[in-house]
Amino acid sequence: MLKVVGSIVCMLLLVSAAQAQSGRPDPGCGRDVSRFCRAVMDQGDGVILGCLQKNRARLSKTCAKVLTDHGQ
């Protein structure tokens, strides 16, 4: 389970970073992670996912959909 969670978070962050560098809008949760989970960004994927879940009511619609689409 933790490996799956880690894979999901890594995918979300990598796609978000790649989109940001290309100048295109962030299609995932990168902005939400920066906004709500900055303090735990260095503590591992499971912690970041937990932070996103804890802040679910405040997430952008896009990030909430990404989490839902990935079973979170």
N, CA, C and O atoms as a printed pandas DataFrame, in Angstrom:
     atom_number atom_name residue_name chain_id  residue_number  x_coord  y_coord  z_coord
0              1         N          MET        A               1    0.830   -1.194    0.000
1              2        CA          MET        A               1    0.000    0.000    0.000
2              3         C          MET        A               1    0.871    1.254    0.000
3              4         O          MET        A               1    0.626    2.177   -0.777
4              5         N          LEU        A               2    1.877    1.295    0.856
5              6        CA          LEU        A               2    2.734    2.473    0.930
6              7         C          LEU        A               2    3.460    2.703   -0.392
7              8         O          LEU        A               2    3.659    3.847   -0.801
8              9         N          LYS        A               3    3.853    1.630   -1.055
9             10        CA          LYS        A               3    4.535    1.766   -2.334
10            11         C          LYS        A               3    3.602    2.392   -3.374
11            12         O          LYS        A               3    4.029    3.223   -4.175
12            13         N          VAL        A               4    2.330    1.992   -3.358
13            14        CA          VAL        A               4    1.348    2.564   -4.276
14            15         C          VAL        A               4    1.137    4.039   -3.968
15            16         O          VAL        A               4    1.090    4.867   -4.878
16            17         N          VAL        A               5    1.010    4.367   -2.696
17            18        CA          VAL        A               5    0.834    5.760   -2.276
18            19         C          VAL        A               5    2.033    6.584   -2.733
19            20         O          VAL        A               5    1.869    7.672   -3.285
20            21         N          GLY        A               6    3.217    6.073   -2.508
21            22        CA          GLY        A               6    4.430    6.775   -2.921
22            23         C          GLY        A               6    4.469    7.002   -4.417
23            24         O          GLY        A               6    4.860    8.074   -4.879
24            25         N          SER        A               7    4.065    5.997   -5.174
25            26        CA          SER        A               7    4.045    6.121   -6.625
26            27         C          SER        A               7    3.067    7.194   -7.076
27            28         O          SER        A               7    3.364    7.966   -7.988
28            29         N          ILE        A               8    1.908    7.244   -6.444
29            30        CA          ILE        A               8    0.899    8.240   -6.804
30            31         C          ILE        A               8    1.414    9.641   -6.512
31            32         O          ILE        A               8    1.316   10.531   -7.357
32            33         N          VAL        A               9    1.957    9.839   -5.325
33            34        CA          VAL        A               9    2.447   11.165   -4.952
34            35         C          VAL        A               9    3.603   11.575   -5.860
35            36         O          VAL        A               9    3.654   12.715   -6.322
36            37         N          CYS        A              10    4.517   10.663   -6.116
37            38        CA          CYS        A              10    5.640   10.983   -7.008
38            39         C          CYS        A              10    5.145   11.389   -8.386
39            40         O          CYS        A              10    5.620   12.365   -8.966
40            41         N          MET        A              11    4.183   10.630   -8.904
41            42        CA          MET        A              11    3.627   10.934  -10.210
42            43         C          MET        A              11    2.986   12.318  -10.209
43            44         O          MET        A              11    3.189   13.097  -11.140
44            45         N          LEU        A              12    2.214   12.627   -9.169
45            46        CA          LEU        A              12    1.554   13.933   -9.087
46            47         C          LEU        A              12    2.573   15.058   -9.065
47            48         O          LEU        A              12    2.414   16.060   -9.763
48            49         N          LEU        A              13    3.609   14.898   -8.272
49            50        CA          LEU        A              13    4.610   15.955   -8.140
50            51         C          LEU        A              13    5.461   16.100   -9.392
51            52         O          LEU        A              13    5.772   17.220   -9.799
52            53         N          LEU        A              14    5.842   14.991  -10.008
53            54        CA          LEU        A              14    6.661   15.057  -11.215
54            55         C          LEU        A              14    5.900   15.688  -12.366
55            56         O          LEU        A              14    6.436   16.534  -13.082
56            57         N          VAL        A              15    4.667   15.283  -12.543
57            58        CA          VAL        A              15    3.858   15.866  -13.615
58            59         C          VAL        A              15    3.657   17.347  -13.359
59            60         O          VAL        A              15    3.740   18.156  -14.283
60            61         N          SER        A              16    3.396   17.706  -12.120
61            62        CA          SER        A              16    3.194   19.109  -11.773
62            63         C          SER        A              16    4.454   19.926  -12.038
63            64         O          SER        A              16    4.380   21.027  -12.584
64            65         N          ALA        A              17    5.611   19.390  -11.652
65            66        CA          ALA        A              17    6.870   20.098  -11.867
66            67         C          ALA        A              17    7.162   20.249  -13.360
67            68         O          ALA        A              17    7.593   21.311  -13.808
68            69         N          ALA        A              18    6.930   19.204  -14.113
69            70        CA          ALA        A              18    7.168   19.252  -15.556
70            71         C          ALA        A              18    6.252   20.276  -16.220
71            72         O          ALA        A              18    6.686   21.019  -17.100
72            73         N          GLN        A              19    5.001   20.318  -15.808
73            74        CA          GLN        A              19    4.067   21.272  -16.372
74            75         C          GLN        A              19    4.475   22.699  -16.020
75            76         O          GLN        A              19    4.395   23.595  -16.860
76            77         N          ALA        A              20    4.905   22.908  -14.796
77            78        CA          ALA        A              20    5.307   24.246  -14.359
78            79         C          ALA        A              20    6.504   24.736  -15.166
79            80         O          ALA        A              20    6.564   25.904  -15.548
80            81         N          GLN        A              21    7.454   23.843  -15.424
81            82        CA          GLN        A              21    8.644   24.224  -16.178
82            83         C          GLN        A              21    8.317   24.521  -17.633
83            84         O          GLN        A              21    8.982   25.338  -18.269
84            85         N          SER        A              22    7.296   23.861  -18.159
85            86        CA          SER        A              22    6.960   24.060  -19.560
86            87         C          SER        A              22    6.087   25.291  -19.762
87            88         O          SER        A              22    5.813   25.680  -20.897
88            89         N          GLY        A              23    5.645   25.910  -18.659
89            90        CA          GLY        A              23    4.812   27.087  -18.763
90            91         C          GLY        A              23    3.333   26.777  -18.888
91            92         O          GLY        A              23    2.512   27.692  -18.952
92            93         N          ARG        A              24    2.982   25.506  -18.924
93            94        CA          ARG        A              24    1.573   25.113  -19.005
94            95         C          ARG        A              24    0.984   25.061  -17.606
95            96         O          ARG        A              24    1.715   24.926  -16.625
96            97         N          PRO        A              25   -0.329   25.168  -17.511
97            98        CA          PRO        A              25   -0.962   25.094  -16.189
98            99         C          PRO        A              25   -0.708   23.755  -15.509
99           100         O          PRO        A              25   -0.567   22.728  -16.173
100          101         N          ASP        A              26   -0.652   23.775  -14.200
101          102        CA          ASP        A              26   -0.444   22.579  -13.388
102          103         C          ASP        A              26   -1.683   21.694  -13.452
103          104         O          ASP        A              26   -2.761   22.128  -13.043
104          105         N          PRO        A              27   -1.560   20.462  -13.955
105          106        CA          PRO        A              27   -2.734   19.596  -14.076
106          107         C          PRO        A              27   -2.978   18.749  -12.829
107          108         O          PRO        A              27   -3.916   17.952  -12.799
108          109         N          GLY        A              28   -2.159   18.911  -11.820
109          110        CA          GLY        A              28   -2.252   18.034  -10.662
110          111         C          GLY        A              28   -2.314   18.780   -9.354
111          112         O          GLY        A              28   -3.127   19.687   -9.170
112          113         N          CYS        A              29   -1.441   18.384   -8.447
113          114        CA          CYS        A              29   -1.511   18.879   -7.072
114          115         C          CYS        A              29   -0.288   19.680   -6.636
115          116         O          CYS        A              29   -0.169   20.019   -5.458
116          117         N          GLY        A              30    0.605   19.985   -7.539
117          118        CA          GLY        A              30    1.820   20.688   -7.154
118          119         C          GLY        A              30    1.561   21.987   -6.412
119          120         O          GLY        A              30    2.198   22.268   -5.398
120          121         N          ARG        A              31    0.633   22.770   -6.913
121          122        CA          ARG        A              31    0.322   24.044   -6.267
122          123         C          ARG        A              31   -0.282   23.827   -4.879
123          124         O          ARG        A              31    0.032   24.551   -3.933
124          125         N          ASP        A              32   -1.154   22.817   -4.770
125          126        CA          ASP        A              32   -1.774   22.515   -3.482
126          127         C          ASP        A              32   -0.743   21.999   -2.481
127          128         O          ASP        A              32   -0.803   22.335   -1.298
128          129         N          VAL        A              33    0.196   21.189   -2.948
129          130        CA          VAL        A              33    1.260   20.699   -2.062
130          131         C          VAL        A              33    2.080   21.880   -1.561
131          132         O          VAL        A              33    2.380   21.976   -0.370
132          133         N          SER        A              34    2.441   22.782   -2.474
133          134        CA          SER        A              34    3.211   23.963   -2.074
134          135         C          SER        A              34    2.439   24.832   -1.095
135          136         O          SER        A              34    3.017   25.407   -0.173
136          137         N          ARG        A              35    1.148   24.925   -1.296
137          138        CA          ARG        A              35    0.319   25.804   -0.471
138          139         C          ARG        A              35    0.012   25.222    0.902
139          140         O          ARG        A              35    0.131   25.915    1.912
140          141         N          PHE        A              36   -0.384   23.948    0.945
141          142        CA          PHE        A              36   -0.866   23.360    2.191
142          143         C          PHE        A              36    0.134   22.427    2.879
143          144         O          PHE        A              36    0.018   22.175    4.078
144          145         N          CYS        A              37    1.102   21.918    2.139
145          146        CA          CYS        A              37    1.961   20.864    2.685
146          147         C          CYS        A              37    3.446   21.198    2.619
147          148         O          CYS        A              37    4.286   20.306    2.735
148          149         N          ARG        A              38    3.768   22.440    2.438
149          150        CA          ARG        A              38    5.178   22.844    2.316
150          151         C          ARG        A              38    6.024   22.361    3.497
151          152         O          ARG        A              38    7.168   21.947    3.314
152          153         N          ALA        A              39    5.468   22.413    4.688
153          154        CA          ALA        A              39    6.218   22.037    5.893
154          155         C          ALA        A              39    6.579   20.562    5.936
155          156         O          ALA        A              39    7.498   20.178    6.659
156          157         N          VAL        A              40    5.875   19.723    5.175
157          158        CA          VAL        A              40    6.135   18.280    5.225
158          159         C          VAL        A              40    6.668   17.735    3.903
159          160         O          VAL        A              40    6.766   16.519    3.736
160          161         N          MET        A              41    7.010   18.602    2.972
161          162        CA          MET        A              41    7.440   18.149    1.649
162          163         C          MET        A              41    8.668   17.248    1.702
163          164         O          MET        A              41    8.859   16.428    0.804
164          165         N          ASP        A              42    9.492   17.377    2.713
165          166        CA          ASP        A              42   10.708   16.577    2.812
166          167         C          ASP        A              42   10.527   15.335    3.682
167          168         O          ASP        A              42   11.505   14.659    3.999
168          169         N          GLN        A              43    9.306   15.029    4.065
169          170        CA          GLN        A              43    9.062   13.920    4.984
170          171         C          GLN        A              43    8.523   12.660    4.313
171          172         O          GLN        A              43    8.122   11.721    5.001
172          173         N          GLY        A              44    8.507   12.625    3.014
173          174        CA          GLY        A              44    8.111   11.413    2.314
174          175         C          GLY        A              44    6.729   11.497    1.692
175          176         O          GLY        A              44    5.891   12.315    2.071
176          177         N          ASP        A              45    6.529   10.618    0.724
177          178        CA          ASP        A              45    5.308   10.625   -0.063
178          179         C          ASP        A              45    4.055   10.355    0.758
179          180         O          ASP        A              45    3.027   11.001    0.553
180          181         N          GLY        A              46    4.131    9.410    1.684
181          182        CA          GLY        A              46    2.976    9.082    2.506
182          183         C          GLY        A              46    2.528   10.258    3.351
183          184         O          GLY        A              46    1.331   10.469    3.548
184          185         N          VAL        A              47    3.483   11.019    3.848
185          186        CA          VAL        A              47    3.165   12.197    4.669
186          187         C          VAL        A              47    2.515   13.274    3.799
187          188         O          VAL        A              47    1.553   13.919    4.218
188          189         N          ILE        A              48    3.036   13.463    2.601
189          190        CA          ILE        A              48    2.457   14.451    1.686
190          191         C          ILE        A              48    1.033   14.051    1.323
191          192         O          ILE        A              48    0.131   14.890    1.339
192          193         N          LEU        A              49    0.826   12.799    1.002
193          194        CA          LEU        A              49   -0.521   12.342    0.673
194          195         C          LEU        A              49   -1.455   12.538    1.860
195          196         O          LEU        A              49   -2.591   12.979    1.690
196          197         N          GLY        A              50   -0.987   12.217    3.049
197          198        CA          GLY        A              50   -1.792   12.430    4.254
198          199         C          GLY        A              50   -2.156   13.897    4.431
199          200         O          GLY        A              50   -3.279   14.222    4.816
200          201         N          CYS        A              51   -1.210   14.776    4.151
201          202        CA          CYS        A              51   -1.452   16.211    4.246
202          203         C          CYS        A              51   -2.514   16.638    3.235
203          204         O          CYS        A              51   -3.417   17.407    3.566
204          205         N          LEU        A              52   -2.406   16.141    2.010
205          206        CA          LEU        A              52   -3.411   16.479    1.000
206          207         C          LEU        A              52   -4.794   15.986    1.427
207          208         O          LEU        A              52   -5.788   16.699    1.284
208          209         N          GLN        A              53   -4.847   14.764    1.951
209          210        CA          GLN        A              53   -6.121   14.220    2.405
210          211         C          GLN        A              53   -6.679   15.030    3.571
211          212         O          GLN        A              53   -7.886   15.259    3.644
212          213         N          LYS        A              54   -5.827   15.456    4.463
213          214        CA          LYS        A              54   -6.243   16.262    5.612
214          215         C          LYS        A              54   -6.822   17.601    5.156
215          216         O          LYS        A              54   -7.734   18.138    5.785
216          217         N          ASN        A              55   -6.296   18.122    4.079
217          218        CA          ASN        A              55   -6.727   19.414    3.550
218          219         C          ASN        A              55   -7.685   19.285    2.369
219          220         O          ASN        A              55   -7.868   20.237    1.610
220          221         N          ARG        A              56   -8.290   18.125    2.212
221          222        CA          ARG        A              56   -9.133   17.841    1.044
222          223         C          ARG        A              56  -10.178   18.936    0.785
223          224         O          ARG        A              56  -10.397   19.303   -0.370
224          225         N          ALA        A              57  -10.811   19.449    1.806
225          226        CA          ALA        A              57  -11.863   20.464    1.630
226          227         C          ALA        A              57  -11.313   21.768    1.043
227          228         O          ALA        A              57  -12.066   22.561    0.479
228          229         N          ARG        A              58  -10.015   21.986    1.175
229          230        CA          ARG        A              58   -9.396   23.225    0.708
230          231         C          ARG        A              58   -8.663   23.063   -0.617
231          232         O          ARG        A              58   -8.185   24.052   -1.174
232          233         N          LEU        A              59   -8.562   21.847   -1.132
233          234        CA          LEU        A              59   -7.814   21.586   -2.361
234          235         C          LEU        A              59   -8.523   22.164   -3.580
235          236         O          LEU        A              59   -9.738   22.360   -3.589
236          237         N          SER        A              60   -7.731   22.424   -4.592
237          238        CA          SER        A              60   -8.319   22.839   -5.865
238          239         C          SER        A              60   -9.156   21.679   -6.405
239          240         O          SER        A              60   -8.942   20.519   -6.053
240          241         N          LYS        A              61  -10.099   22.016   -7.253
241          242        CA          LYS        A              61  -10.947   20.978   -7.851
242          243         C          LYS        A              61  -10.103   19.977   -8.644
243          244         O          LYS        A              61  -10.385   18.778   -8.656
244          245         N          THR        A              62   -9.075   20.488   -9.300
245          246        CA          THR        A              62   -8.208   19.622  -10.102
246          247         C          THR        A              62   -7.488   18.606   -9.232
247          248         O          THR        A              62   -7.460   17.417   -9.549
248          249         N          CYS        A              63   -6.908   19.073   -8.141
249          250        CA          CYS        A              63   -6.172   18.159   -7.254
250          251         C          CYS        A              63   -7.119   17.165   -6.606
251          252         O          CYS        A              63   -6.805   15.979   -6.513
252          253         N          ALA        A              64   -8.269   17.632   -6.159
253          254        CA          ALA        A              64   -9.247   16.718   -5.546
254          255         C          ALA        A              64   -9.646   15.642   -6.533
255          256         O          ALA        A              64   -9.816   14.486   -6.147
256          257         N          LYS        A              65   -9.802   16.003   -7.813
257          258        CA          LYS        A              65  -10.167   15.021   -8.827
258          259         C          LYS        A              65   -9.036   14.016   -9.057
259          260         O          LYS        A              65   -9.280   12.819   -9.201
260          261         N          VAL        A              66   -7.802   14.513   -9.088
261          262        CA          VAL        A              66   -6.657   13.625   -9.272
262          263         C          VAL        A              66   -6.618   12.595   -8.134
263          264         O          VAL        A              66   -6.420   11.406   -8.384
264          265         N          LEU        A              67   -6.804   13.043   -6.903
265          266        CA          LEU        A              67   -6.801   12.119   -5.769
266          267         C          LEU        A              67   -7.930   11.108   -5.890
267          268         O          LEU        A              67   -7.726    9.911   -5.687
268          269         N          THR        A              68   -9.122   11.592   -6.223
269          270        CA          THR        A              68  -10.271   10.702   -6.375
270          271         C          THR        A              68  -10.037    9.691   -7.492
271          272         O          THR        A              68  -10.318    8.502   -7.336
272          273         N          ASP        A              69   -9.525   10.170   -8.609
273          274        CA          ASP        A              69   -9.257    9.288   -9.762
274          275         C          ASP        A              69   -8.240    8.214   -9.435
275          276         O          ASP        A              69   -8.225    7.163  -10.075
276          277         N          HIS        A              70   -7.377    8.461   -8.433
277          278        CA          HIS        A              70   -6.363    7.488   -8.044
278          279         C          HIS        A              70   -6.736    6.748   -6.762
279          280         O          HIS        A              70   -5.879    6.169   -6.095
280          281         N          GLY        A              71   -8.016    6.774   -6.430
281          282        CA          GLY        A              71   -8.504    5.998   -5.302
282          283         C          GLY        A              71   -8.145    6.551   -3.945
283          284         O          GLY        A              71   -8.099    5.803   -2.968
284          285         N          GLN        A              72   -7.892    7.823   -3.860
285          286        CA          GLN        A              72   -7.513    8.444   -2.597
286          287         C          GLN        A              72   -8.631    9.321   -2.146
287          288         O          GLN        A              72   -8.535    9.953   -1.094
